[in-house]
């Protein structure tokens, strides 16, 4: 660790293998809290580099619970979190719309950190029992095109740095890892980020991973397409700024996306969208995020086609059927 800390202090960049081995060492208990704190603080102050972020990702996946869903070429829709907007569960709703359209979705999520309800909260509110059993995860995909991966069951190495992260009380490089450590290593991912610096960092990471990706950022700081203002989308093949009007939709007021004050209220909003009885604004935001996720998979389709696919999934009730079947299989 002394050699590693010296490199960081001198402004040197660690390679991918070095940072991966650091995670293995932390999980194995080879370093004390002071050393881990110095490591995390040094990386914050200098700024994490692409190889270092990839190495941390590798280490967390390698030390975690393995999952193999590779035959299904799944997509995940996820946000970095921390935008402090307390929106309803937009990405989880969008996942089910994409599943209802016939695509395989493996949503990776956790309990809420800064909002009322995270993906795990809303799933648990529906009676879902989380599982890490690979056969059950595959069965979910076979029967309803959707499965849920509750993060603490998989990236177990996160527990090893939790005490230090709590003591530091500031964001660390581990805050960037949530979207990258989906244990099934999805073939596609739609990621929402809260600023353009993160968009640049993650796009470099995805290019190195060689997966189909889309990264979205609303210019007013939402880590998803909120339709409150213009938004930028970057994929493997495209980088463009869109207006809500480009999708045939009106701008949305921030208060229309509010996620409520309790998990029960958040789950009620979630259900209203999938039951196609929500406000137009909530419905449109979910459709927009689902459409761009479909676009990541279907690169040859234009966004109007992808929007039509998403709308049909929601309005036909197929998205809701996916949720009901998933809950039935995992209660």
C-alpha positions, 0 to 999 in steps of 0.5 A: 500500500505504501507504494500505491499511496506514493504513486498517487501522491506523485500524481501517477496513474494506477493501472487496471490490474493494480486497482483490481488487486487493491480491491482484493486486498481490501476484501481480504483484510490486508489494509487498515482503515487509515490506509483505505481512507488515505487511498480513497482521499488521494483518488478524490483529490487527484481525480479518478482515471478510466483505468483505475475505475475499470480496475475497481469495477473488476475487483468488485465483480471478481470478489462478489457473487457470480451471475451468468445471464450471458445467453440473454444479452440483457440491458440495464437502465440505471442512474448514478443517483445523488442528483437530489431531485427525489423523482419517482422510480423512473428507471425501474418503470422504464425497465418494465416497459422495455421488458414488456416490449420483448427485450431481456432486462436485468435491473441492478439496484439498491435501497434509496440513498438520497430519494424516498424510494430506490428500486429495491424499496419499490420491489420490496413494497410489492412483496418481492424476495431478493435472490442471488440464485442464478437459476431463479434469475434466468427463470425470471428472464425466461418467463417475464423478460425481467429480473432484479439484482439487489446490489448488496447480494452481489457486490459484497466487497462494498461492505469492506469499504463502507465504514471508511466511506461513512467516516469520510462523509464525502463522495468517493470513487466508490460512488461512481461504481454503482452503475458499473458493477451489475454482476451479470455484466449486461450487453447493453446499458442506459445510464443517467448521469447528473453532469457532463463530466460524468458523461465523458468519464463513463463513455470512456469506460464503456468504450473500453468495456466494449458494450452497447451503451447510452448515457443521458443527462438533462441539462438541469442536473437530472440523472435521467431524461426528465423532460424538464429541459433539453437533454444530451444523449451519447451512445456508441454511434451518436451524440446529440442534444434533444428537446422534449418537443423532438419526441412530440412531448411537452416540457414537464414541471419538476414538481410533476416528477416528485417521488413522494414522502414515503415508500408506499406513496412512491410505489403507488406512483410507480403502479399508476404509471404501469397501469396507464393511469398516471399523469401524462407527464409521468407517463411521458418521462418513462416512455422517453427513457424506455425509448432511448434504452430500446434505441441502445439495442436497436441502433438502426431504428430511429427514436420515433420507432423506439418511442412507438414500441415503448408506448405500445408496451405500456398502453397494451398492459404488457409492461404491467403483466411483466411486473405482475409475473415477476412479483408472482415468481419472486414472492 
